[in-house]
């Protein structure tokens, strides 16, 4: 296998031939069974390294009766190594601030510090060593190559440059790829309008951000008198939230910009987070198993589920030395398959991407609902205005659901009767998709605030629910 060592060591001058589909053909197309044998050997090295250098893992594994010498098979790894949760990481950082006692390198070897925003609870600090940063850059360059990006392409990175890892990881990969980097960032008032004019001027090959922001950018561009298709993107790749693997959302972005839409991304803790990513020929998310070993597990017992079954991804770093994550539970939901991929890569795949976080799921009259399902359904409607809010109330024994939905300008200008027809259309669509009857409130275009980052569309507000329910009943009566 090409450049297969631990700690990883990459030739920074290496590039495949420009006509090659693969960055590392052997690693990407080898029989899965041979790759799994190599992964098992790597897991022994990674676990021994963590056991010797991180009190966190030594303590946890001693309590579980596990030692790295016990790894004889991948089944041993999946059945004997205890999982870790985000709470475990927060507790470890409270115990050994700021980076936790799972830091495996001296603090003076830390090269980048990133982390969660810490808006709720204790923030989590990510300490990334210099060697790890180069491994991340090489992994991301390799995966971006699979998306169809090449040296000399111009890549616009339209995500916030802050503690957020997504933008920095995309930038590191683009630089290693030899691309022209256009790190515009985002988030400040008025920046989207400026970005639209810059895009019209620069005409980048590719765009990186969140699906929500791309849809917002298309609206702002039109308000500025610009057609998003004139930006001439060839590839748009996204992370940070579900959407780019959801047909309704993906198709809407492709229609607006005239570009191929690719999904990628797992967790910031797992950077290189493009360890889940689609390719130019393959929809959904390939599990790049030789970068991060991914299992899809039962959310309660954390045992691997069969292909074709839903579960939660559990991740293990194969190249990180500073804060290696070993069986970190994502808390997301996905279904995986092991069918041949159009691109020829022999990795398992999440064909529908990440559905969303298990914690985001809510139950309405016995039906499990994910916000991404509602997002996809609305984006398939021709007169959807681009934004909505999901208001749930838990006053009763089961959750109740109300949806506030923008109509587009054309439908809204047609008056009350047209809005009633649109409301009925929304209700029928959600009944078909969710199997639920839903209270729907149609509002005017641009009346719901937009975001320059990830969408937060679910509101648990009993008072708002009752007020909106009363307004809907009054208009209906």
Steps between C-alpha positions, in 0.01 A plus 500: 500500500629844407640711787358262762686561824436607857573772583410599143768638272402649165707626209370857469617517138301194393220530244339231286469549127241763412295242308491260796167450675685395815754669727610166649362235266609199707359631828174611341420200280655201679274211611326598822625189678864588435441856618338373819809290577714813467252697713519237774879535511461878516244476780750300706755779454251779572363329811848423635603861438193636679534257791862604557449876457148586620389438859142536372523185290709300745250565778194432285639184343635360828151542650351317200760222517640583157865517396631571145658152493146358503439616141504186287219600263281796408223324690720523812537873444126553457398283793776561756594867463255722689350796316561859603238773508531874470424522872810289567709756311350793691560322831859426399562866418348608831734255672810599303444843346514616233550205264405202716702198607452344157759740357786275387763761414676765714303828507782683324446280194146633451481693172131595468232550766137474394185388675131530558346839561398414854160670472354223714711334766876470504672552161718221366854597397665330204880489515657410168870428465706624207535148359127443534428824315703379203329159511162680496609712203618193307184302575274788399697565181465134407125501562450831318686345206234226501234773477657609173707794625848550360809721549431846369124489560364792700316395816281748689476416871188676623489378859585686818871513585493465876518209744287313243716229343317465169637808329858441616500135395367590156767770468782264604384244245463757223850632564650149494307432180677793334175687445446874489347565841225760538430495878217750516359380832157627595279598788525879517210720394509585131769245414268283292424785261872576467572133445246484218680779314840342564374167366369673189847649453722203592282214374655226717500136397360387833314620809509367856253588777177372655189419294302760694751769413503408131122542483527831685776615264280424199225724643742783576656470154164540332426802720829645375389450140732202445423152371674233713556291186724776367752418777579193288569261787575148384506340845335599828591294806338534838526396863372615838138384469283253307391613157752428226398131495128578534345494151265795552772729633775373269283535190397853595863611542600335172215675322583840649874489428530252213776310684560146621422476873708272725457418865777451757567523869481306825598681823747774587655268759573257218683740270596415226122533500484421125549137603138479388470648150352440161697487178448638152320179400351383831212664687462487875803449723784254453654382828872558433594215733876538467477857635243450776363155579121528503251258650123547485368373832186443698446824698451311828743209503750651251545173314541517123171472310472308170524688171165647404406577862484841670735575784734761641851542352785427742839633395867416566797705382768309312739794453455745790769510769406807707143424612413166343133407518448125544139383461345844536120484474368760258140509622395535134278263305585337168454181302800336336541269204787307344391500136744578218550874456492663154842654565660159556601567863448203727385682811164455677259782426228706671281542189260742669769685694438594862131531584569721801576468867305241693439768765331720235234239436159568650191282517165624375205272574726197500693590182874577516578820310838644398524869405692404185193309373288816524775706338519258206123489454462879491788546258315279252206745488524758217360793701698445821655834596824358637455503878280346768474438872387183678319575824434209732311494826520236770196616698313181422602137540645506147678780317292724274645647182440832330686627197552864398593507130592782267331517160702643214427846364303376199259292707468756782407779256204296372301563817315308768349225286838410350651482850224266613580273205868510588424418863298197392785399269747515790270303727453227236873480438580457868223244542651300217859528623450483877167322526378787720242772484672829579382850583650732236530878507598670171690828532645756260842469335808597704300529823699225674860591590777340295831368626853525366587162650305194613122514512324471834139449401345305789341700783356341813278784614162425653388865513591559135326178400176603671512850352561376145236230537251770603596720201455211257162412647386863479595527132331165428184601688 
